[in-house]
Structures are given as C-alpha cells and as structure tokens.
C-alpha cells in the first residue's frame, strides 16, 4: 500500500509505534473493531513508525554476529507490505517519528523520514512506541538502516577483538555474551566445567547478586555455568561507574577500545564494550504530566487507558506503565486493549452501555516466566512458575529466537479471531 495522505473527513485512529504492540493493535482494530462500528467508512487507522520495517528484536544477540544467522526476510518485514491487505482508505502507514503529542488539542506532530513535518488530528490514539536500548546493536532504536549500519561496524571490529566487556546481567546481556562466546570461542567439552584460555575472553558485569534477576537463583547459576563453558566470566555486585572514552558502546563510539571503570575501583580493558543495562522508554514527544517518574506513560493497569490524557487515548507495550516489559505480556494485553477501544468507539457514536458489554480488565501474570538461550544449543528458563529443561528453551526460543512465531503476528493471522 502506498503512503497515502490522511482523509480529513474521517475519524483518525492513530497508532504510534511499528512493533509488536502497534502492528498487532492495527490488525486487531481493522479486523474486529472498525467493522463493528455503524459507519466503518468514517474511520481510518494511521500507523506511525520511525522504521519502515518491523523486526524480531529478541533475535539481536545472535543476529548482530552475521546475516547468515537468520533468513533476513523473516528477521525484517516491510510494514508497507503488511498494510497491502487493507484498503488505503482504511489503513495508512506513515514512515516517521512522533515529535510532539498535544493531548489537549488531540494532535500528533510527526517528522516523516522524507518531507515536511505533519500534524495529525486524532479521534483515538494508541501509544506503542516501545523503548530504546543503550547499545544500538540490540534494538531497532530508529530506522532499520541505522541498525544494519551498527551491525556492519561491529562485525568489522569483531574479527580482531581480543576482549569484550558487556554491562548488564539481564537477558540481553546474558544472551549476547552466550552468542558471542560460542561464536568466538566454541564450547568446552562435556566433562569440563569451563572453557580454559578462551580465544576472546568475555566479561559480564552486573550490579546484582546474580544474573537474570527475574529467575530463581538455581537457574541464574545454571546460566552462569553455561556461560563459563563458552569463555564468559561474570562479575557480580559491582556497577560500571564510567567508561573511557565517554559514549563507548553507543552510536558515538560503538567499536572503540574502552577502559571500563567499576565502582569498586577496578578497571577492565575491552576491545569492544556493549552496554546492555535495560532500556529507555520512547516518550520524549510526550508531556511529562502524562509520565511516571521512570519515564513511562502513566497507564491504567486495568483498562490500558491513559486517563490523564482525555478520552480514547491508550498505551501498550514497553512504553506503558501497566506491567513489566515483555513480549508475551504485550500479546496477552492486545485483545483487552482492542476490546476497550471498540467499546469506547461504540459508546462515542451513541450506543447504549447495555448493548456494548462491560469493559475488559487486564491482569498481569506475574508468575516466573522467562526463557534465556545461552548459545545455539543451551538455555535456562521458566514458564508460569515451572522450570524448563534446557532442551525446551532451545526448542521454543533458542533455535531461532521466536522467528517461528513472528510470521503470523506481522501478517495479522494471529489476530484472525476475536478473543
């Protein structure tokens, strides 16, 4: 579908963000909510994304090594091609970044990838802008060309690297360490507890008493043991105080030799430094009055509405405050969010509450659920509170980092039925 202008006579439902939350919401509304409205032709869904392609961000720890790790046509999917299944008067894709949200006057200003800025009036708004990673290697922080450029620079330096330091003991840091360790050093033999004299020593630095804080201690220790077998050492209970040069591991100094100073006074020298210490919500275009102290959109944890912003404004995914960031939680929330949007749209055209049903409530499943591959054949994890064997972690996530699931999600087939 070509990028078409907004139709001024229509009621515009704007979705900001072209990843799991944004694309899923667009599909669900177009398949189940818009057709249920009395005059569906009055509504147009506009999806705004700073990237022209969607991607499986979870695959970055392996994908950053080489394009040969995954079929690129599965890893990256064109959003305009996703949109081809819908008429242009119903669905519009705008390639650009949100620059300002005026929730009082109900407009969003977008800076397109090409052309002049555009102010869009919205009837309903879904904020699904996600979060950015401190390392440009580990997320689609801007457009796909920026991510590919970062990977190219990193790969060029990886071939000559003699030491790597990764800051952060969460899944991104642990998975990246495991993938790089196995790729560069191989894996220790069956009867060896660690890889002695690895070709490229890799160090993971974490402020916690263990890696993978969401998992039980025994699983964290198992992950650490797997890391040792691919030449990775974990330093716990210490923070990275600063790096020299400033900005090492980020866009400004991605592949520079780095001195890492720890808060215990010790230093580490690294040919490559990767900061993997959490994410930053993409909310710079939103007024602070709508944000929580940690910068996420202040979202009703039950309805997923942004109550402070006015009617028919919602948030979902990493950018929102209703739950911890996790893809499976986003996907669980999509039907609840879209059912409440549908209900609000029906009430807005005069339907009686008795005919539209009760609003739906989201409840976060806080049971221990996380899967962390360690290289191509090992991993640790738990699902709904139950420990998973390493083989199951590989089977479900580690073999291709969820790419076996994303085809149906991006195409909308996952949302074919209303639930």
N, C-alpha and C positions, 0 to 999 in steps of 0.2 A: 504494500500500500504506500503510495507516495505521501510525503509530508504535506498535508492539506491545511489551509487556514481554518481557524475556528469559525463556526457558523453562529453569527451574533443572535439569531432568533432562537437558538437552542439553549437549554439549561445545561451548563457545562459541569460535568463531574471530573474534577482534576485529581489525578494521582501523581504524586511526585516521588519518583524512585523506580528504577527499572530492574529490580532484582526479585528475590523470592516473594516478598510481601506485595510489591507494586504490581508485578505481572500477574500474580495469582488473583489479586483483587480485581484487576481489569477483566480477566477471563470470567470470573465468577459473576460479576455485575452484568457483563454483557450476555451471559448465558441464562441467568436466573432472575436478576433484579429488574433490569430495564424492560425485558419483555412482559413483566407482570404489571407495569405501570399503564394507566389508562391511555396515554398517548405516548408510546415509546419513541416516536419520531422526534419528540421535543428534546430528547436528551442525547448528549454526546459525551463519551468518555475521552479525556485527553490524558495521555501518559507522557510525563516529562522525565527524561533521564539524561544524565551527563555522559553516558556511554551509549553508543549505538548498538552495542551487543550485550547480551546477558551472559553470565558465566557462573560456573560452579566454584565459588570462592574457596570452598573447603579443599579443593584439589591443589591449591597453590603450593603447599610444601613439597609436592612431587613435581608439579608442572614447571616450577621455576628452574629445574635442572636441565630440561631439554624438551623440545617439542615432540620428541619421539615417545615421551612417557604416556601421552594420551592422544586419541584422534582429535585433532583440533576442531573439526566440525561438530563434535559433541561437547567439547570444552567451552567453546564460544558459539553463541547462537544469535543471529541477526534479529533485533527487535522489529524492524520494519517487515521482515518476512513472517514473524509471528503474527503481525497485525493483518496480514493479507487475507485471513479467513473472515474478516469483518468488513462490512461496507464502510467506506471512508466517511460517510455522514454519521456513522455510529461511533467510530473509533479513530482518533487522531494521535499520531506519535510525534512528539516534539523533542528533537535532539538538542539538549541544552541544560544548563544548570540553574536551579532556582536561586535568584539573587535577593528577593525580598518578599516576605509574606505580610500583607496588610489584612489581618483578620477582621478588623473593624469594617473596612470598606469591601472586604471579601474579594481581594485581588492577589494574584501572584505575579511577580515580575520575573521573567526568565531571560537569561542571557544565552541565546542559541549558539550552537557550535559555529554556525555561519549566519551572518546577518545581524540586524539590529535587535536590541532588547525588545521584548514583547510583554505587555501587561495583559494578563488573562483574568477575566471575571469568572468567578466560580459560584455555582449553586451548592455544590458539595465538594469537600476536599478530603483527600486521604494523604497523610504524610507518611512516606515509606522510604525515606532517604538513607536508611541504614547507618553505617558507621565506617570510619576510615582507620586503616592500620598505620602504626608508626613507620613500618617498613613498606616502601612502595612495591616490594616483591610479593606481599601476602594478601593483596586485595585490589579490587577494581576501584581505586580511590577517585579516579577521573575517567578518562576515556580508555578504551582498550589499547589504543596506540601507545599511551603512556605506560601501561603495564608491560606491554611487549618490549618497549624500549628499555625498561628497567631490567627485565629478564635477560635481554641481549647483553647489556653491560655487565650484569652479574656473571653470566656464563663465560664471558671473555676472561674475567678475572679468576673464576673458579679453577680453571685448568692449572694455574700457577700458585694457588693458595697453599700455604703451609700450616696455617692455623685459622680457626674460626671460633668466634665467641657469639653466643646467642643469649640475649637478655630476655628472660621470661620463662616460667615453668608451666604455663598453661598449655592447652592442646596445640596451639600454633607453634610455640617454641619447641615443644617435645616432638611433634611430628616433623618439623623442619630439620631438627637435629638427627632424628632417625633416618630420614630420607637421605640427607647429605652424608651421614656416616656410612650407611650401607653402600651408597653410590661410590664414595671415595675410598673407603677402607675395606669393603667387604664385611663379612660376618665371621666371628670367632667360631671355632669348631664346637661340636655338640658337647664335648666334655670340658670346655673352657668357660670360666665364669666371666672373662672379659677379654677384649682384644688387646694384646700387648703390642706396644710400639706401633700404633696406627700411623698410616702414611700422612694423614691430616688430622691432628688432634682437634677435637671439637669440645667446647666447654659451654654448658648451660648454666646461667646464673639466675637464681630465684630467691626472692625475699622470704618465701615461705619455708616452713619446716619440712615440706615435702613438695614434690612436683604434683601437678594435676589436683588442685585443691578440691574439686568437686567430687573426686573419687575417694573411696576408703583407703586408709594407709597401706593395706596389703597390696592393693592394685597399683598405687603410686610406686611402691618398692619394686613390684614386678616390672613396671615400665622402666624404672631406673636400671634394673638388671639387664633388660633388653637393650637399653642404650649403651651400656658398658660393652656389650658384645659387638657393637659397631664403632667403637672408638670414641664414645662420648662420656665425658666426665661431668657430673652435676655438682655445683657448689650451692649449698643451701644457707638460709638465714643471713643473706647478705644482699644488699642492693647495689646497683650501678649508680655511683654518685655523679660521675660525669665522664664524658668521652672527649678525646682529643684526636683530630680536630672536632670542633663543635659541628653538630649535624651529621656526624658519621653514621652511616647506615640509612640515611634518609635521601631524599631527592638531591640535596645539595652536595653530598659526599658519599655516594652509595657504595663505592668499592675501594675507598681509600684505606691505607694501613692505619690502624686505630690503636690508641692506648686507652684501655678501659680502667678507670679508677673506681674501686669498690669502697663502700662506706666503712670497711674495716681497715682502710689504709693501703691495702694491697693493690697491685696493678696487674693487668693482663694485656699482652700484646696480641693483636689479631690482624691477619691479612684481610679478613672480611669480618665485619660486625653486623649482626642482624638484630635490631630491636623488635621484640615480639611481646611487648608488655601491654596487652589489652588493646582496646580500640577507643576511638573518639567519635561520639555521635555527630552526624552531619546536620547541625542545627544553626549554622552561622547566619542563615537567612531569616530566622525566627526571633521575634522579640523575647527578651529574657523573662518577661512576665508569664510566658507560657511554658517555661522550662523548670525542671527540678534543679537542685543545687549541683548535681553531677552532669548537667547539660542535656539531659534527655527531655523529650516532650512530656509534659505532665498529663498523663493519660488515665482516664477512669479504668481501673483494673478489672472492672466487670463488663462494661459496655464498649470499651475501647474508644469512647468519645473523648475529645479534648474539651472538657466542659467550660474552661475559662475562655475559650476562643469564640463561642457562639454556636448556633445550630448547624448541624450537618458537617462538622469538622472532626476528623478521626486520625488516629495514628496506629501504626502496626510495625512490628519488627524491632531491630536493634535500636532504632531511634526513639522508641517509646518506652515509658517507664513501667508498664504493666507487668513485666516479667523479666527474667534474665535473658540475655541474648542467646538464642539457639534456633536453628532452622526448624527442628521438629516442633518447637513451641509456636513458631510463626505459622506453620501449616495447620496446626490444631486450631489456631485463632481465626483463620480465614473464613470458615463458614459462619462463625459467630459475628465477626465484624460485618460481613456482607448481609447477613440476615437483619442486623440492626440498621444498616444503611437502607436496605429495601423497605423496612418498616417505617423509617423516618421519611423516606420519599413518598410512600403511600399516605402517611398522615399529612404531609405537606400539601397534597392535592385534595385533601378533604375527606379521605376515607375515615370511617369511624374506627376507634380503637378496638371495638369488639370484633371487627372483621379482619384486622391485620395480625391479631395474635399478640402474645406477650413478647417483650424484648428478651433476647437471649443473653445469658451471662457466661463470661469466660472464667474458668478456674484453672490456674496454672498447676500442672502436675509437677510437684517438687521432689518426686522420688528420684533416686540416684540413676541418672541416665546420661551416659556419655561413652563414645567409642573413640579410641585413640590408636591408630595404626603406628607401629614402630618399624619402618621399612616396608618392604613389599610382602613380607610373609608373617609378621608378628603383630601383636597389638594387645591392648588391655581395654576393658570396658565393662559397663553395667547397663542393664535395661530394666526400667521400672523397679529398681531396687535389687535386681538379681545379677550376680556376677556372670560375665560372659566368658567362655573359653576363647583363647587366642584365635583359634580357627574360625569361630563365629564372627569375631571382629574383622578378620580378613575377608570372610565371605560377604558380609554386609557392607563394610565400608572400605577396608584396606585394599581390595583388589583394584578398585577404580575410583575411590573417593566419591561415591554416590552418583557417578555418571550414569549408572544403570537406571536411576530414578528420574533424572532431570529432563529426559525427552518428553515424557508425558506431562511434566509440570510446565515446561516452557510452551508446549503446544496447546495447553489447556485441557488435554484429555483427562488429566487428573481431576478436573472440576466439571466433568460432563454431567454428573448427577448432583442435584442439590441435596445438601445434608445439614 
